Structure formats: C-alpha cells, structure tokens
C-alpha cells in the first residue's frame, strides 16, 4: 500500500494519507460505540442516541469500567481501553488539529504543531508515507480487536444484572432522592392536607441602582 501512496504527486499524497488516517480513526471510534452498545445491550437506535452525545474518552472509559465486570481479569482488554485515549486519541488530535502541508523533499506529511500548556511551543513533524500508513494500520488492528470484544460480551444476557450486583456499588431501598435534602425527610408521613415543599433559599436583594426595588413582591 505504501508504494501506491508514494506514487501520488504532492499535495494529493498528503491529502490522501491524512484522509486514510482519519478514516481509520472514525471506523475505530464506531467500534467503541458498538462495544458500549453490546455491554449495555442497547439496540442501534439507543446506541446512536447515547454515543452521539459522549466524548470519545467518555465512551472508552465507560467501556473500560463495564469490561472489568464483563471480562474480569482481562488485562489486554483493560490496556486497550486505556490506549484508546492515551495513545490513539492523543495522536488523532495532533493530526486532526495541526495545519499540515507536505515535505519539500520526499514523501509524507509535514505537521505544524502549536502547544501552549504553560509555554508556547511551535514544532514541526514530518511523517513519511510508510510511517503514517503504519499508524493507520494500528487503528485498523484496534478496530478488529474491538470486534473480538463485542463477540465476547454480546451474548452475556445477564451482564446488566452482574453490573448491578458488582461489589462497591451502593444500593439503597426507596426513592433515588432519599437523603438528598431536596424534600426534607420524604419517608416521614405528612398530616392530611399537607404537601412537601422544596427548601428554596431566599433570593438576594437586587444590585443597587437596578430598577427592581429591594424586597419587591409580585403584584
């Protein structure tokens, strides 16, 4: 494959290489979504709604937490979830958000990277065609691995029950808001005709000079 890309003239070679990399990342990200759907037994519509509103790192770390229950002791699966964020997502951000051109001599892509965490750093990185294709291949391998994880967990019909019964998950009887203070003591019976009220703090006085008089009341 490297020879096919190197046969392209610049700038089309650089465009094609970056496009290949980003395509493979998007395929891998969709695989993370499928894994999350399998772990939570979601149908396609449910999965699309939920994963569309999650950052990539949130999807990966949610999968990591669930995999510890679905596949306990699977260190390879755990490391893969960490690598999704610490390796692949970081690299994708560099390639996706850096201005890129093409080297004056040779094949590949030239990235112009800007960093400003504490101090400003301007860096250039030249990636050969072969090296960027290798990075895209690593994403493809991760996509294939995610599919093997999906196959391992998608038939575990008791997974949600095991998640609910996992050690460390605190379970309480009664409504979810018990002890939140939202409605005082919700389990204490009220006299007939009484209703509970939320404890809403009083509003502060308006800023001096505003049109609202201090302590104004509704008409």
Number of C-alpha atoms within 10 A of each C-alpha: 8 14 9 9 18 18 10 13 10 18 14 11 20 25 15 17 23 19 14 16 22 17 15 20 23 14 14 23 22 17 20 26 23 24 26 25 22 24 26 18 20 14 11 13 9 11 18 15 10 15 19 11 10 12 9 18 15 13 22 22 16 15 23 20 13 18 22 16 18 21 15 11 11 12 10 8 19 18 11 17 23 15 15 22 18 12 12 17 16 13 13 17 10 14 19 15 12 15 13 19 16 20 18 10 6 12 22 28 27 20 21 17 16 15 10 8 7 6 6 9 10 9 10 13 12 18 18 20 23 17 14 19 20 14 18 21 16 16 23 18 14 24 20 14 16 23 16 12 19 19 13 15 19 18 12 14 13 10 19 16 9 14 18 12 13 12 9 7 9 8 9 8 6 9 9 9 10 15 11 10 11 14 14 14 12 16 10 7 8 10 7 6 5 8 7 11 9 9 10 7 6 6 7 8 11 13 10 9 7 8 8 12 12 12 10 9 7 4 3
